[in-house]
């Protein structure tokens, strides 16, 4: 074997060649890496389509639709097995009645299905302990109980309240970035997708009417979807069926339960059955999530029924009579059902808002859904404000700014959050449906406790009473104002009045 020895000159030349090759390789790697980064940056600026079931991202709606039809259509997630199974056959899994009940109450990707607060009569949740559900005579008594019995200190409240989701909108740096975020993550589908969604909802509504066991004289709809304040993650539809069958005071509750149960069974036997996830049974309503296949999003639906107390065109005297009945009613269930007659007026009040206000409402509802920690076993009775409360509060702030048609959404959000920090100062009343001298309003107003937002169409209800965690809301609002979205932001006209808060 011959070995050729390299002289010093050849060795240096060899080493120089190695260095040059390595430098060239480094430059090539950096160049390709920068191109790769640029490529991903360009892809990131494109709109992504996210699957709500498994979290996968797709570059087009068609790809997402194909993925859904192949992987998820007609299936539900079973946490027990950590996999998706067919909703009808369960793919060989045994299905006892208890398993079926458990399956139906799973949240899946429809968060807060069982926590929907569509109680048209505000219950006294504000006086109920968020740890043990014990009810007290005053909010102060409830707060003292939570401190003494459950050691719910300010430190513990801070630990249990905030739960900002990763990459949330509060991390946006400026109005332009917020707009891009809202278009991608918050605003509902528009154009042909919105029209297709409306067609599917219309078909579902027709199916509900024909499947209901008693004839309905009138049907009204409510919820964020109808009011135009729905988001990609929160779309609610309330359906109220009026029938004279439920006018019998002595038997209406039994008839209502039987009618809703029959409707429940009928809907699950229809062609829409594999797109409906039934919620937990309740005595007064039928709750479920309905999946639209066109744009692959869901609607949280609630069906209620009663007799038509007011009719389509009630007189002023008839409405005042209803207010008196609500004020004197001792049966909470009956009062809630009677208040269904006012749903259309609630919808009209919010729906009349200008487009920009509805955009602000969407941002605030998204904030409510993505900024709080989920309840634990320890505080499982905690209740945050309802979507309706957030809608009314946002409209009030806009009116305080003298109702501008166009305004900065960052300024609007900042104003609402600043008021939430000072929640004890919230005192809101409208007089479009009842007069200042109306005796029931006078009595309710005299006994009011803050925060106080009187339902603009129902003088017997403080909508803030549906929340028992206003201190947590204030804490999270205060943290939110420190986020990058509001960094260096100062009040500008017409929001200068917020400087006093």
Legacy VTK file of the C-alpha trace (Angstrom):
# vtk DataFile Version 3.0
C-alpha trace
ASCII
DATASET POLYDATA
POINTS 501 float
0.000 0.000 0.000
1.409 3.348 -1.056
0.788 6.385 1.039
1.341 9.772 -0.554
2.519 12.318 1.933
1.395 15.924 1.525
3.894 18.688 1.924
3.203 21.765 4.071
2.111 23.744 1.023
-0.295 21.045 -0.086
-1.588 20.670 3.478
-2.287 24.393 3.754
-3.975 24.349 0.352
-6.114 21.402 1.439
-7.107 23.108 4.680
-7.908 26.363 2.824
-10.137 24.422 0.445
-11.948 22.849 3.407
-12.570 26.251 4.995
-13.851 27.711 1.737
-16.201 24.752 1.251
-17.488 25.090 4.819
-18.070 28.846 4.424
-19.887 28.225 1.151
-22.032 25.584 2.869
-22.884 28.011 5.692
-23.893 30.749 3.241
-26.009 28.256 1.305
-27.720 27.100 4.522
-28.418 30.682 5.612
-29.745 31.581 2.162
-32.033 28.544 2.033
-33.116 29.155 5.647
-34.008 32.763 4.919
-36.012 31.643 1.906
-37.742 29.052 4.080
-38.541 31.686 6.712
-39.835 34.024 4.018
-41.943 31.181 2.634
-43.475 30.479 6.046
-44.048 34.188 6.659
-45.977 34.370 3.410
-47.966 31.296 4.369
-48.666 32.802 7.800
-50.194 35.899 6.239
-52.656 33.716 4.349
-55.966 32.905 6.017
-55.839 29.515 7.678
-58.839 27.244 8.147
-58.864 25.552 11.525
-60.755 22.353 12.362
-62.690 22.887 15.592
-62.699 19.134 16.292
-58.986 18.280 16.242
-57.195 21.619 15.815
-55.643 20.815 12.408
-55.003 23.747 10.045
-55.753 23.787 6.299
-54.950 26.256 3.556
-58.438 26.292 2.006
-62.041 25.843 2.976
-62.371 22.983 0.508
-59.509 21.088 2.176
-61.077 21.640 5.589
-64.479 20.478 4.339
-62.976 17.281 2.857
-61.079 16.623 6.113
-64.253 17.054 8.167
-66.345 14.769 5.961
-63.685 12.055 6.061
-62.714 12.284 9.719
-65.488 13.784 11.814
-68.917 13.803 10.129
-71.432 11.845 12.188
-68.981 11.212 15.021
-68.676 12.403 18.596
-65.670 12.448 20.917
-65.686 9.943 23.780
-63.324 11.092 26.524
-63.504 7.639 28.075
-61.778 6.166 25.026
-59.981 9.382 23.930
-61.201 8.927 20.357
-64.095 9.755 18.075
-66.809 7.179 17.469
-69.976 7.100 15.394
-72.813 8.866 17.160
-75.323 6.188 16.221
-73.470 2.862 16.348
-70.651 3.799 18.741
-68.357 1.584 16.631
-68.809 -1.503 18.749
-68.633 0.263 22.100
-71.338 -0.710 24.538
-73.850 2.069 25.029
-75.870 1.983 28.190
-78.383 4.766 28.864
-75.876 6.244 31.289
-73.130 6.223 28.613
-75.505 7.900 26.187
-76.291 10.601 28.743
-72.586 11.124 29.387
-71.872 11.366 25.678
-74.567 13.939 25.124
-73.287 16.200 27.869
-69.713 16.347 26.587
-68.760 19.845 25.504
-66.727 18.773 22.451
-65.681 21.909 20.618
-68.925 23.667 21.540
-67.759 25.288 24.752
-70.262 26.420 27.368
-73.179 24.428 25.919
-74.346 23.564 29.426
-73.328 26.963 30.811
-75.458 29.019 28.432
-77.199 31.636 30.445
-80.456 32.082 28.560
-82.565 32.716 31.632
-84.789 35.536 30.501
-85.580 36.153 34.153
-82.321 36.938 35.955
-81.914 34.607 38.904
-80.226 35.693 42.130
-76.942 34.082 41.191
-75.111 37.169 42.446
-75.950 36.110 46.019
-74.938 32.468 45.526
-71.551 31.192 46.736
-69.319 30.264 43.832
-67.843 27.381 45.858
-70.800 25.648 47.519
-73.856 27.281 45.838
-75.296 28.391 49.176
-77.582 31.398 48.730
-77.433 34.496 50.944
-79.601 37.533 51.495
-77.023 40.021 50.209
-73.908 40.035 48.062
-71.868 41.224 51.034
-72.983 38.214 53.099
-72.009 35.902 50.281
-68.560 37.513 49.966
-67.943 37.274 53.729
-68.943 33.603 53.639
-66.515 32.896 50.781
-63.667 34.504 52.723
-64.401 32.877 56.075
-65.537 29.412 54.981
-63.581 28.920 51.741
-60.584 31.232 52.354
-61.305 33.012 49.077
-58.729 35.766 49.502
-57.592 38.312 46.913
-54.551 36.154 46.179
-56.679 33.077 45.614
-59.052 35.051 43.414
-56.132 36.191 41.278
-54.976 32.595 40.868
-58.411 31.276 39.877
-59.728 34.061 37.637
-57.375 34.875 34.761
-56.760 32.342 32.017
-55.715 34.171 28.869
-55.572 31.824 25.897
-52.249 31.636 24.010
-51.892 34.158 21.173
-55.063 35.962 22.291
-56.169 39.226 20.737
-54.790 41.297 23.635
-51.295 40.482 22.364
-52.003 42.383 19.138
-49.922 45.523 18.676
-52.228 48.147 17.284
-55.563 48.475 15.444
-54.347 46.953 12.160
-53.119 43.763 13.809
-56.346 43.584 15.820
-58.364 43.855 12.590
-56.408 40.994 11.004
-56.878 38.906 14.141
-60.617 39.601 14.210
-61.028 38.690 10.541
-59.194 35.421 11.088
-60.449 34.334 14.523
-63.592 36.238 15.555
-65.781 37.492 12.712
-68.311 34.928 11.447
-68.454 33.761 7.846
-69.821 36.218 5.302
-71.053 36.184 1.714
-72.064 32.844 0.254
-71.063 30.937 3.413
-73.321 33.128 5.547
-76.162 32.640 3.072
-75.671 28.860 3.122
-75.641 28.928 6.925
-78.892 30.915 6.967
-80.458 28.355 4.632
-79.480 25.477 6.925
-80.784 27.301 9.998
-84.021 28.038 8.155
-84.418 24.365 7.270
-83.737 23.377 10.890
-86.335 25.840 12.137
-88.910 24.432 9.729
-88.054 20.918 10.887
-88.512 21.945 14.535
-91.925 23.426 13.815
-93.149 20.340 11.961
-91.697 17.968 14.595
-93.196 19.767 17.582
-96.166 17.671 18.798
-98.551 20.637 19.198
-99.353 23.378 16.665
-97.404 26.638 17.145
-99.338 29.861 16.588
-96.151 31.968 16.453
-92.386 31.439 16.488
-89.756 33.986 17.481
-85.978 33.733 17.408
-83.263 35.287 19.524
-79.621 34.778 20.431
-76.384 36.267 19.140
-76.806 34.743 15.658
-80.135 36.503 15.137
-78.927 39.771 16.667
-75.790 39.826 14.506
-73.334 39.635 17.416
-72.198 36.024 16.944
-68.534 35.067 16.693
-66.721 32.057 15.267
-66.586 30.503 18.732
-69.957 31.614 20.083
-73.129 31.475 18.009
-76.393 31.183 19.933
-79.900 30.645 18.599
-82.964 30.825 20.846
-86.251 29.512 19.469
-89.567 30.129 21.228
-92.686 28.256 20.127
-95.980 29.780 21.229
-99.045 27.551 21.515
-102.408 27.949 23.239
-102.019 24.388 24.526
-99.763 25.733 27.300
-102.342 28.264 28.530
-103.639 25.771 31.095
-101.992 26.981 34.312
-102.513 23.681 36.126
-100.935 21.391 33.540
-98.576 23.487 31.400
-95.344 22.230 33.029
-96.194 18.584 32.420
-97.326 19.336 28.861
-94.155 21.329 28.249
-91.858 18.533 29.448
-93.673 15.949 27.352
-93.664 18.178 24.271
-89.941 18.910 24.496
-89.098 15.244 25.065
-91.124 14.244 22.000
-89.351 16.924 19.973
-85.982 15.685 21.223
-86.672 12.140 20.044
-88.107 13.304 16.727
-85.085 15.471 15.865
-82.646 12.632 16.530
-84.537 10.413 14.085
-84.316 12.938 11.237
-81.581 13.310 8.636
-80.113 16.061 10.824
-79.700 13.650 13.742
-75.984 13.057 13.177
-75.361 16.815 13.221
-77.130 17.441 16.518
-75.447 17.026 19.898
-78.099 17.038 22.591
-77.368 18.742 25.886
-78.398 17.806 29.378
-82.145 17.572 29.913
-83.712 20.612 31.567
-87.342 21.013 32.689
-88.067 24.139 30.647
-86.009 23.871 27.474
-84.330 21.665 24.918
-80.648 22.444 24.382
-78.370 21.145 21.661
-75.558 22.098 19.307
-76.210 22.052 15.577
-73.368 21.687 13.081
-73.518 23.533 9.753
-71.735 21.410 7.152
-71.184 24.226 4.647
-68.735 26.273 6.737
-68.134 23.710 9.488
-69.153 25.715 12.521
-71.706 25.068 15.239
-74.639 26.901 16.786
-75.697 26.495 20.400
-79.493 26.195 20.248
-82.166 26.392 22.912
-85.860 25.696 22.323
-88.533 26.885 24.738
-92.326 26.951 24.516
-95.235 28.694 26.203
-98.494 30.396 25.343
-98.464 33.783 23.612
-99.194 36.235 26.419
-98.662 39.414 24.399
-99.265 38.460 20.792
-97.510 40.073 17.826
-98.840 43.619 18.405
-99.591 44.137 22.109
-101.082 47.298 23.547
-99.258 49.342 26.175
-101.729 48.241 28.836
-101.111 44.584 28.016
-97.349 45.025 28.404
-97.791 46.819 31.721
-100.023 43.989 32.872
-97.250 41.517 32.020
-94.738 43.590 34.004
-97.033 43.464 37.044
-97.433 39.716 36.659
-93.654 39.233 36.497
-93.123 41.435 39.537
-95.658 39.542 41.662
-94.925 36.026 40.404
-93.439 33.727 43.083
-92.873 30.760 40.757
-89.459 31.207 39.150
-90.202 28.787 36.321
-93.487 30.451 35.437
-91.869 33.901 35.556
-89.120 32.762 33.198
-91.678 31.379 30.740
-93.806 34.526 30.905
-90.743 36.639 30.130
-90.313 34.773 26.834
-92.919 37.129 25.418
-90.311 39.917 25.700
-87.598 38.104 23.740
-88.393 39.854 20.457
-87.989 43.252 22.106
-84.614 42.227 23.528
-83.492 41.157 20.064
-84.718 44.394 18.483
-82.906 46.505 21.098
-79.504 44.964 20.307
-80.122 44.427 16.607
-80.800 48.150 16.104
-77.158 48.953 16.936
-74.923 50.202 14.134
-72.459 47.789 12.523
-69.462 49.199 14.367
-71.102 48.599 17.754
-71.780 44.975 16.830
-68.102 44.595 15.926
-67.177 45.927 19.363
-69.675 43.562 20.994
-68.046 40.625 19.191
-64.630 41.635 20.510
-65.949 41.905 24.076
-67.745 38.544 23.906
-64.563 36.978 22.534
-62.671 38.562 25.436
-65.187 37.085 27.883
-64.800 33.603 26.383
-60.983 33.564 26.135
-59.638 35.520 29.117
-60.903 33.571 32.144
-59.681 30.356 33.695
-62.099 27.467 33.477
-63.943 26.678 36.724
-62.427 23.933 38.825
-64.102 21.533 41.218
-63.469 24.101 43.927
-65.305 27.016 42.260
-67.631 25.093 39.965
-70.580 27.361 40.826
-68.872 30.488 39.520
-70.958 32.333 36.937
-69.580 35.043 34.661
-71.774 37.715 33.034
-74.069 36.530 30.245
-73.552 37.546 26.622
-76.690 39.687 26.892
-75.152 41.603 29.800
-71.999 42.259 27.759
-74.109 43.431 24.818
-76.039 45.912 26.956
-72.908 47.211 28.674
-71.199 47.787 25.321
-74.226 49.639 23.936
-74.274 51.822 27.062
-70.601 52.758 26.624
-71.259 53.667 22.975
-74.171 55.870 23.999
-71.949 57.593 26.570
-69.602 58.430 23.692
-72.568 60.152 21.968
-73.217 57.309 19.510
-70.436 57.748 16.934
-71.044 55.869 13.674
-67.324 55.157 13.279
-64.743 54.813 16.026
-61.573 53.005 17.087
-62.298 49.507 18.342
-59.229 49.698 20.590
-60.625 52.850 22.206
-64.039 51.197 22.564
-62.605 48.052 24.176
-60.501 50.147 26.520
-63.593 52.091 27.628
-65.612 48.927 28.358
-62.733 47.310 30.268
-62.147 50.446 32.347
-65.808 50.446 33.365
-65.600 46.747 34.287
-62.683 47.532 36.611
-65.026 49.990 38.347
-67.956 47.564 38.237
-69.487 48.927 41.450
-70.149 52.163 39.560
-72.243 50.496 36.836
-75.755 51.950 37.035
-77.634 51.703 33.725
-81.322 52.214 32.959
-83.211 52.760 29.698
-86.773 54.076 29.515
-87.945 52.995 26.085
-90.442 50.374 27.249
-91.426 51.666 30.688
-91.747 55.163 32.169
-89.730 56.608 35.063
-92.903 56.902 37.129
-94.065 53.333 36.483
-94.626 51.956 40.036
-92.781 48.667 39.462
-89.742 50.487 38.074
-89.774 52.852 41.055
-89.802 49.921 43.502
-87.029 48.013 41.703
-84.939 51.164 41.349
-85.188 51.922 45.069
-83.858 48.473 46.003
-81.149 48.281 43.342
-77.650 47.075 44.168
-74.664 47.722 41.927
-73.619 46.675 39.410
-77.038 47.480 38.016
-78.149 47.141 34.390
-81.922 47.035 34.191
-83.181 45.018 31.244
-84.348 47.671 28.750
-87.527 45.683 28.003
-88.189 44.224 31.475
-88.166 46.534 34.526
-88.161 43.605 36.953
-84.719 42.237 36.011
-81.191 43.416 36.792
-79.171 41.426 34.243
-76.055 41.798 36.420
-77.671 39.404 38.912
-76.740 36.492 36.629
-73.081 36.848 37.727
-71.519 36.051 41.117
-67.921 36.852 40.120
-67.815 40.564 39.316
-64.657 40.881 41.394
-62.984 38.345 39.096
-64.259 40.206 36.044
-62.717 43.419 37.382
-59.399 41.663 38.082
-59.167 40.188 34.580
-60.206 43.518 33.016
-57.424 45.257 34.930
-54.872 42.695 33.711
-56.194 43.055 30.165
-55.550 46.817 30.140
-51.852 46.063 30.737
-51.585 43.912 27.630
-49.736 45.061 24.457
-52.985 46.013 22.665
-53.459 48.955 25.053
-49.791 49.830 25.596
-49.380 53.607 25.340
-53.051 54.089 24.417
-54.699 57.200 25.840
-58.314 58.272 25.633
-59.195 60.220 22.504
-62.434 61.983 21.531
-65.192 60.887 21.947
-63.868 58.632 24.751
-62.399 61.326 26.998
-65.046 60.663 29.639
-63.207 57.438 30.549
-60.353 59.479 32.071
-62.558 59.914 35.144
-62.606 56.141 35.748
LINES 1 502
501 0 1 2 3 4 5 6 7 8 9 10 11 12 13 14 15 16 17 18 19 20 21 22 23 24 25 26 27 28 29 30 31 32 33 34 35 36 37 38 39 40 41 42 43 44 45 46 47 48 49 50 51 52 53 54 55 56 57 58 59 60 61 62 63 64 65 66 67 68 69 70 71 72 73 74 75 76 77 78 79 80 81 82 83 84 85 86 87 88 89 90 91 92 93 94 95 96 97 98 99 100 101 102 103 104 105 106 107 108 109 110 111 112 113 114 115 116 117 118 119 120 121 122 123 124 125 126 127 128 129 130 131 132 133 134 135 136 137 138 139 140 141 142 143 144 145 146 147 148 149 150 151 152 153 154 155 156 157 158 159 160 161 162 163 164 165 166 167 168 169 170 171 172 173 174 175 176 177 178 179 180 181 182 183 184 185 186 187 188 189 190 191 192 193 194 195 196 197 198 199 200 201 202 203 204 205 206 207 208 209 210 211 212 213 214 215 216 217 218 219 220 221 222 223 224 225 226 227 228 229 230 231 232 233 234 235 236 237 238 239 240 241 242 243 244 245 246 247 248 249 250 251 252 253 254 255 256 257 258 259 260 261 262 263 264 265 266 267 268 269 270 271 272 273 274 275 276 277 278 279 280 281 282 283 284 285 286 287 288 289 290 291 292 293 294 295 296 297 298 299 300 301 302 303 304 305 306 307 308 309 310 311 312 313 314 315 316 317 318 319 320 321 322 323 324 325 326 327 328 329 330 331 332 333 334 335 336 337 338 339 340 341 342 343 344 345 346 347 348 349 350 351 352 353 354 355 356 357 358 359 360 361 362 363 364 365 366 367 368 369 370 371 372 373 374 375 376 377 378 379 380 381 382 383 384 385 386 387 388 389 390 391 392 393 394 395 396 397 398 399 400 401 402 403 404 405 406 407 408 409 410 411 412 413 414 415 416 417 418 419 420 421 422 423 424 425 426 427 428 429 430 431 432 433 434 435 436 437 438 439 440 441 442 443 444 445 446 447 448 449 450 451 452 453 454 455 456 457 458 459 460 461 462 463 464 465 466 467 468 469 470 471 472 473 474 475 476 477 478 479 480 481 482 483 484 485 486 487 488 489 490 491 492 493 494 495 496 497 498 499 500
